[in-house]
Amino acid sequence: MTLSGGEPMIQYDFAAELLKAAKANCLHTCLETNGGAPFAHYLAILELVDLFLYDFKESEPERHKRFTGASLDRIVANLRELDKRGASTVLRCPIIPGVNDRNDHFRAIADLAESLDHVIEINLMPYHPLGRSKSARIGKNFGVENSGFPPDDTITAWIETVKSFSSVPVKKG
């Protein structure tokens, strides 16, 4: 079972109860998270989560804050603490052309994965415009002016770049 969202840790009490019920029924559990919840919440559910699907959106702290509204410090600190406690993790990296498709970001993704013991895979998740029509319906700015999906050869180049920096398996997510 995968808890997803939005961010499931925003509803921590519900997420914890659902994970407990899943484990009581012998289900494999995954938690998709942006890593921004208080670490005490992650620690409390650690034994209930078999795999963390952990977002890493931007490696430069000021850009991360500007694009996501959140500090990168807590996200990386939580990831490191989970790793110290043996949490299996897939590092999920949304890549948006013109925003974070930079070689220094790809290097930082690889360096972060290499610095941890329990990252089993890096997923590069190419930008897609599927939320554009919903944003328009609710009167919100989509925030990214890219007109479509990145071409396959661009995605392949991103993957190869991260692979060149890392021994952790890299795949399209």
N, C-alpha and C positions, 0 to 999 in steps of 0.2 A: 504494500500500500504506500502510495506517495502522498504526503501532505504538501499541497501547493497553494497558490494564492493568486494574487497579491502575496502578502507575507504572512504565513501561518503563525509566526511567533507574535504577531499583533494580538491574536486571540490565544495567548499562551495557555490559559487554563483549559480551554476546549481542546487545543492541540495535545496537551499532556494527557488528558483523559482519553482522547481518541487513540493515541499511541499506546497507552496502557491496555485498552481493549484489543487493539490489534495484536499486541504481543501475547495477551491471554489466549488469543485464538491462533497462535503460532504463525502469524503473518510476518513476512519480511517487510521492514519499514524504511522509508526514505523520507527525508525532510528537505524540501527546497527552501533555502533561506538566503536573505541578503546579508546575514551576519550582524545585523544592527541591534539585536535585542540585548538586554543585560546578560552577562555571562552566566549569572546564577540560574537563569532560565535554561540555557543550554546544558549546564551541568546537571540540573535536575532531571532532564530527559535523556541524557547521554546513553544510559543503558537501554533505552527504549528505541533508539534509532540505529539501524544497521548501516545506513549510508546517508551522509550529508551531501546534498547537491548545493554547493556553496557558490554564490555569485561573486565574481570579481570583475567589476565594471570598468574601473579606471584606476591606473596605478599612480597617477600624479595627484597628491592630496588636494591641491587647490582646484584642479579640474574636476575631481571626484565630487567635492563639495558643491561646485557650481552646477554640475549636471544632475546630481542625485539629491542634493540638499542635505546629505549626511556626511559626517566625518569618516574618513578612511581609517583613522587610527583604531576605533573600536572594532571595525570589521576585521582588520588584520590581526589585532590582538586576540579577538575571539577565535579566529581560525587557528592561530598558533596554540592557544590554550586547548582547543579541541584536539589538535594534532598531538600535543604532549600526552593527552589522555587516551591516545590510540584510536581516535575516531576516523573511520574510513571516509574519504572525501573525494568527490569529483569536483574539480575546480571548473566552474561554468563561467565563460567569458563572452558576454554579448559584444559583438564587434559592429560598430557603426561607421560606414565609410565617411571620411572627413571629420570624424570626431575622435575615435580611439584606434584607428587602424594604422598606428605608428609603430615603427620598429622598436623604439624605446619602450613602448607599452608591451609589445610582444616579448621583448627581453625580460621585462619585469614580471610578466606572467610566468615565464619559464623559471626565472630566478626564485620566485615565491614557491612554486611547486618543488623545485630542487631543494629548497631549504626545509621542507617538511618531510616527515617520514611516512605519512599515511595518505598522501594524495595518490590515488590509483589511476587517475586519468585527468587530462585537460580537455574540456569541450569548448571549441570555438563556435559560438552561436551567431551566425550571420544575421545582420539586421533584416527585418522584414516589415513591410508597410501595412500589415494586416489590421493594425489598430487605428489606422487613419480615418476610416469611415465612422467608427464608433466615436472617436474624438470629435469629429465634426457634428455628429448627432447630439452630443451632450454639450456642445459649445466650447470645447477646449482646443487649444493649440496642440497639435500632435508633437511639435517640438523638433522634428527632424524633417528637413526638406528633401531628403533623398527620394528619388522618384520610384525606386523599385528595388528588387532583390539584387545583391551583388552578383556578378557573373561567376560561374563555377571556377574559371581559371583564377579569379581574384581570391576566392575562398581557398582554393588549393595552395596558392602562394602564401596566404596567411598561415595555413597549417604547416607548410614546409618551413616557414621562417621560425615559428615557435619550436618545431621539431629540431631545428638546427641549434637551438639553445638549451634543449632539455632532453633528458633520458626518460621522462615520464611520457607515456603514450598520449598523443594528441589526435583528436578526432573532431569532425564536424558534429555539433550538438543539435 
